[in-house]
């Protein structure tokens, strides 16, 4: 049997074929020539027997990925025997994604740029979501613990680190669900880095760090990165400790938090599968079997029949509601109905709370920001409104007092300071313009200063636009030189005005606003879409891949194949 670059043995005993056992994505035996075949030839034969494309095949022996190694000249590859494969060797076959046909340098650069955009957008959003400060955009992130209580922070660093970590984790989970495991792994690393900057007591109030550990190991497993799974044991141990702290040793705390329902089964299927996989590759077959059997038991509990789903669907529930409710209720139809109705009521309550918060934000924008960059505290404003003062004068008092209720009340009761508040309101009214109208005119290419000037002297946006057009025509008629100077003046004014915020808008921090940097709105929208606020989303895992993997590894254990140790 002759093969270019692989055959170096003479005819005789060295050409004798041996049978090698293959397990994993395909199971069977192959007759191979250890002294003639290269890894390339072996992959070709495995492909022809398994039906798996050669480019999608990864072969592992004794914990080592088999790759062709060149010796001597460039046309000579090591034989299987020279790579350490013997008559008693066993091979693990895993299926991988086919290689991209694009220029690898361009792909890597594009991937690196996208990851940098994700990190920068998450960082910018975390800075703009300062607790108590004026929201500078439509994103309004509320941080709560497992009990639904709002988290309060002693340090802005802790708040930002936690916010950024949560946003990056949400983005990574979206990538993971799409099968983009390599990028998900890198974004999970960014998220873990952000969490590491946060005080541990805040991390212990949520289960996100434990879930991140599981997601990281799941990515490694789906990439079939056997070598990197060697560090997974510690990650899984931290995940289990974190879940025990959040859910209770016997999940009793989670049961209380979720109203007696059990949403965690799918999560523990994945955790115990991964514990079994790591134990198997560490040579701990008894521990591997115990973990895999436990995962299999939970997996079977999650299997819902089409008839059960159809029965709930006939009651007007969606397929997603039906499947989720049957899972968390242990397939009890009456409890499933109760669960859906409870969730719908919570969703309605949340929608009403969101509407209320949006109304407050719109009112805040009317009043402007305090010197410290915060919005007027609407709760304190409502409390003071019972005294009979006009809301605008109350808001001005709170704004000038940095939301100090007692100081604001003193300003209202003192005739001199009250007159000062009224004067401030008159000045604000003369200077203020409609922020939406201003943005509309600026989008047409007019500088901020010119647009504001036109709006102040107009009754509406249409009249302001007419004034701007007339002004532009007047300058154009004066000649090219005058027009050129005018344009230079406009550019200069526009550049200077970029450092100022729109009237009736809120600064994210201080006068040195982060909004001076251009926003990556596309990426921010992409990240925001991943933050659903759904408390069950991280537990509501589709476990078909887990079921296949459990069967695969139990088959390996039952076939008495020697573990591929790490």
Buried (B, 14 or more C-beta within 10 A) or exposed (E): EEBEBBBBBEEEEBBEBBEBBBBBBBBEEBEBBBBBBBBBBBBBBBBEEBEBEBEBBBBBBBBBBBEBEEEEEEEBBBBBBBBEBEEEBBBBBBBBEEEEEEEEEEEEEEBEEBBEBBBBBBBBBBBBBBBEBBBBBEBEBEBEBBEEEEBEBEEEEBBBBBBBBBBBBBBBBBBBEEEBBEBBBBBBBBBBBBBEEBBEEBBBBBBBBBBBBBBBBBBBBBBBBBEBBBEBBEBBEBBBEBBBBBBBEEBEBBBEBBEEBBBBBBBBBBBBBBBBBBBBBBBBBEBBBBBBBBBBEBBEBBEBEEEBBEBBBEEEBEEEBBBBBBBBBEBEBEBBBBBBEBBEEEEEEEEEEEEEBEEBBEBBBEBBBBEEBBBBBBEBBEEBEEEEBEBBBBBBBBBBBEBBBEBBBEBBEEEEBBEBBBEBBEEBEEEBBBBEBBEBBBEEEBBBBBBBBBBEEBEEBEEBBEBBEEBBEEBEEEEEEEBEEBEEBBEEBBEEBEEEBBBBBBBBBEEEBBBEEEBBEEBBEBBBEBBEEEBBBBBBBEBEBBBEBBEBBBEBBEEEBEBBBB
